[in-house]
Amino acid sequence: MDVSQAAIDALVAAPTESLKVELKRWLDLDSSRGQAKIAIGCMALRNRDGGYLIIGFDDKTLSPDEADRPADVQAAFHPDKVQEIVSRHSSDLFEIKVRYGVRDGLLYPVLIVDEGVRVPVAAKRELMDEAKTRHLVRQDAVYFRTLRSNGMVSSSAATHADWNDILDICFENREADIGRFLRRHLGQNSAHLFSGQPIEEPDAALRRRAFELLDSGLKKQKAVFESEEFQERSTRFHQLGRWSAALVLDPPLIADDSSLEFYRTVTSSNPRYTGWPIWLDSSGFAVAEYRPRKKDKGWESVIVSNNQSWSDHADFYRFHARGDFFLSRVMEDDLTDKVEPHTAFDAGLTIYRVAETIAVGLAFAKALHVSDNTRLAFAFRWDGISGRELRA
């Protein structure tokens, strides 16, 4: 998990619930209810292979909860206190890191649960409410971050529908054989990638669909950035390098329109490998213009930020329920103060972003319950990279 301060600040600047992120209002960790929320939340995230539990936000409005803010946030959510609660209830010991994100000058605790679960974590003891009339934590229950039928995410005791995902996560973490990993994700003929032998061209029609989506997405991005609403803010980004990606599912899903349930389903499944993830969900952003909008039967997000509470960004995202996904971002090489714009191309960072895009695309496909025969086609494009120095 990304534990950098930049990633933590990004999480509290634009909080949103997903399979990897849970939001909670302020909790009293001296109460049974507060302890139960922490124990269940952390065990559920552990079984989901890690994630973030963010304290101090309403999970419905995604806004800060100022009603019960403790006078001393760091004392109220001290790492030792949090760790003791989780270790007391979890069948398997795992570390909880506690970081504090800053938003509008105020601290918000972010509990970080590492990935790497190999055996499902269960509650080893029960926890009753103060009146001893109701179970808050049930002994032997396996808690899990799960997606309900309406596209909303919750932490609850695992049901029969969750066990395939739980076992898949545990088995994948046990697979240390890189060869098996490559064969599973690249196919039985992956040796061709390293042998120098020619590789069969992908299906021409599928390739064409992917690049047509890439081209149409770039046209939409250009039109939005040049619109009256965003033109002034986006001017400084026009001449910077940009990278874009498109994903199409084959066969496409039968959908003419894209519901809010669809949007919630895919965005909540985002693994969030970084604090500013690929195809991020901007629903919780403070700036209303950056939140997702319904347009042309799809969902679009436009983020053009200059020196706000997170780093500069100029992003455009589009989601359509037929299985079409597009993103376009300014290259990070041109947004850093370490090098001049237009001068560097970080190959290592580029490889990471491509891998992240593919991994998030796989998570989307899984959340949409596509058939085992479904193919995913990705298309990538980089603009404004001519003459740059290649760096690793």
N, C-alpha and C positions, 0 to 999 in steps of 0.2 A: 504494500500500500504506500501511496505517496504521502509522506509525513512532513514535507517541507512547509515552512510557514506560508509561502506563497499559495500552495495548494489548500491549506487550511483556511486562509483568508478568503480564497475564492469560493470555498464551500459555504461560508457564512454570508458572503456578499450576495450569493444567488442560490439560496437553499432550495432543494427540491427532493421529493421522496422517490426512491427507486429500490430495486432489489438489493442494492449495495449501500443505500443511504436511508437512514431513518431519522425523523425529526420528533423531538419530544419537548413539551413545555417544561418549565422549571420544575424540578423534583426536589423533595426533601429526602435526602438519603438516610436520615435517621428514622424515617417512617417505613412501615412494611410495604406500603404501596410504592414508595419511591425505590426501595430496594428491589422489588419485583420487576418494575419497569426496566431497571438497569440490567438485572440478571437475564430476563427474557430477551431483551434487545440484543445484548452481547452474544448470548448463545445462538440466537436466530441468525445473526450476522456471521458467526463462526461457521455454522452449518451451510451458509450460503457462500462460504470460502472468503470471508473477510468483508470489511466495509467500514462505514462511519456512522456513529450515533451522535447526532448534533443536538445539544441541549439549549433550550431557550427560544424555541420557535413553535408556532402553531402549525400543525401538520395539515390543516385545512386551508388557511389563508396564506401560509408560508411567510408570515410576517413575524417580527420579533414579539415575544411574550414578555411584556414589561410588568405584569401584575405581581408576580411572585419572585422577582429577581433577588437573589441573596445579596447581602451587603458585601460579602467577600467571596467572589465566585471561585477563586483558586483554592480557598480553604474548604468551601462546600463540596467541591469536586476534586479533591486532592487525589492524585494517582493511587496512593496506598489505600485510600478509602474505597475507591471504585474497584480496585483489584481484589480487595478482601471480599466484597459482596459477590463478585463473579466467581471467585475461587471457592467460596462457601457453597455455591449452588451447582456448579458445573461438574459433570462426571469426569471431565478431562481438563487438566490445567492448560491455560493459554494466556498469553500476555495481553494486557490492555494498556495501550499508550493513551495518555491524556494530553492534548494540546489545546491551546486557547486561541480561537480566531478573533480578529478585531473587526468590528463594524460600527461605524459612527462613534468611535472612541470607546466602545464598550466591549468587554470580553464575553465570549461564548465558548463553553467547553465542547470539544470535539473528541469523542472516544473512538480510538482506532483499533479495530480488530484485525489482526493479520490473517492472511490466507494460509493455506497449507493443511486444512483439516483432512485427516485420513480415516478417522472413525467418527461417525455421528456423535455429537455431544448431546447428552441428556441431562435433565435436572436430577441431581442425586439426593435432593431432599425437598420436602414441601415447604411452602411458606404460606401461613394463614394471615388474614387481616387481624387488626388489633382486637376485634371482638371474637375472634376464633370461630367465625361462622361461615367464612368463605375462603376457598383456596385461591391464592394469588399466583402461586407457582405450584404445579402438580409434579410430584415425584415421578421419575421415569419418563416424563414427557420429553419429546424431541421437538424443540422450537425451531421455526424456519421462517425466513423471509419469503413470502409466497404471493403470487399474483392472483387476485380474485377475478371472477368472471367479468366484472365491470371494468377491469383494467386498473383497479386500485391495488396498492401493495399493503401488506400487513405482516406483523410478526405474530405467529400463532403456533399452536401445536400442529405438527405435521399430520396430514391426512394421507390416504392411500394415493391420492393424485400427486403428492410431493415426493414420494420415495424414489421414483426414477431419477429425478434431478439430484436428490441427496446422494444416491449411490454413484451417479455419474461423476459428481464433484469429487467424492472420495477416491474413486478408482483413478481418475485423471491425475490426482495428486500423488498416487502411488506409482505412476508410470514414469520411471526415471530413464528409460531407454529412449534416447533421442531418435533412434531409427524407427521405433514404433510410432513415435509422435509424427515424424515426417510421413510415414506410410499412411497414417490415419488422415492427415490433413492435406497431403499433396497427392495421395493415390499410390497404388502399387508400383507405378512406373516412375516414381520420383527420382530414381537413379539417373534418369536422362538429364536432370537439371545440372548434374555435376560431371557428366561424362563428356559433354561437348557434342553429343549426338543431337540431331534435329528433333524437335518436339512437334507433334501434330498440332496444326492450327486449331484454335477453338472454333466452335460452330459459327459460321459467318453471320447468320441472322442474329444470334445472341450477342456477338461482338458488335454488330451494327446497332442493336438496341441500346447497349451500354454507352456507346459513344454518342448516339443521338441524345440520350438523356444528359450526358456531359455537356454537349453543345447547347441544348435548350436551357439547362440550368445556368450556364454562364450568361446567356442572354437575359434570363430573368434577374440574375444578380446585378448585371450592368444596368438594367432598367430601374431597379430599385435604388441602387446607389446614386443614380442620376436624377431620381425623382425629387420633387420639391421638398419632401419630408426629410430626406437624408443627404441631399447634395452638399450642403455646407459642411456637415460633419465628416463626409467621406472624401472631401477634396484631397487632403494630405495623403490618402492611401492610394490614389489612382495610379501613381507612377511606381508603386512598390511591387516587388515580386509577389506572385500569388500561386497557390496550389489548389487544385480542385479534384474531387472524386465523385464517381457515380456508382451506384449499386443497383442491379436489376435482378429479380428472381425469375427463374425459368422452370416451369411455366409460371406466368404471372398469376397472381391471385385474382379471383373474380370479384372485382370491386370497382364501381364507377366513382364512388365518393369516399371520403376519408372521415370517419367519425372521430369524436373525441376519445372514445374508448380505444380505437386503434392507436391514436397518438399516445395515450397513457400507457398502453401495453408495450409499445416498442421503447419509449423513453425510460420507462421504469425498469426495463431489462438491461439498460446500458451498464456495462461493468465499471465505468468510470475509472479507467486506469490512471488518469491524471486529474489534477484539480480543475482543468479546463478540458473536459473530455470531447472526443469526436462525437458529432451529432448531439451536443448537449441539449438539455431541456431548460429553456429560459423562462418557464412559467413563473418562477419565484423571483424574477429580477425586479428590482425597485423601479427601474425605468420602464414605463408601460409600453413604449414603442418597441422594446426589445423582446417582449413576450410573443409567443407563437400566435399567428393569425390564420384564419381559414381563408384560402384564396385559390381559385381555380380548382376546387374540389380536393385540395391538398392543404398541408400545414406548412407555413413558412415562418422562419425567424430571421430577423436582421439585427445584428449587433455591431454598432459603430461607436466605439468608446474612445475618448481622448482624456487620459490622465484622470480617470475616475478611481473608484475604490479597488480596482484591479488593474492589470496591465492593459495596454492598448490592444484593441482587437478590431477587426473589420471582417465579420463573418456573415455568411448567408447559408441557411439550411432549408431543405425542402423534403417533406415526407408525403408519400402517396400510398394508399392502402393496397394498390395493386402489387406493391413490392418494389417501388421506385424510391430511391434515396439519393439526395445530392447534397454536397457541401462544398463551400469555397472559402478559403482563408488567406489572409496575407501571410507571407512567409515569415517565420519567426526571426530569420537571419536579418530582416529589414526592420525589426521592431526593437532590437536590442541596442543599448548604448555602447556595447563592446566593440562593434565594428560599424563602418559606414554602410548605409543602404546600398544595394546593388553590387557589393564587393565580394560577398562570401556565400558559399553553398555548403551547408553542413550535411554531409552524406549520412552520418550516423543518425542524426535527428530525422532525416527524411525516411530512412529505413524504418525507424521506430514508428513514425506517423503512418506509414503504409501498413505496417503490421497491426497497429492499433485499429486502423480503419477496417481491415479484414476481420479482426477479432470482434469488433462491435457489430459488424454486419452479420457474422455468424450468430451472435447473441440475439439480434433482431429476428433472424430467420427461425431460431429456436422458439422465441416467444410467440411467434405467429403460428407455430405448430405446422410448419410446412412438411410435406412428405419427404421420406428418405431419398427420393429420386430427384428432388429439387436441386437445381444448379444455381450458384451465385456467380454473377459476372461483375467484375470491378473494372472501371476505367479511371485512369489518373492523368492529370495534365499539370505541367508547371509552366508558368508564363513569367517572362522577365528574368531568365537565369543566364542568358548569354554573356560571356566575358567574366564570369565570377570565378573566384579562387575556390577550388574544391578543398574542403576541410573534413577531417574525420572526427 
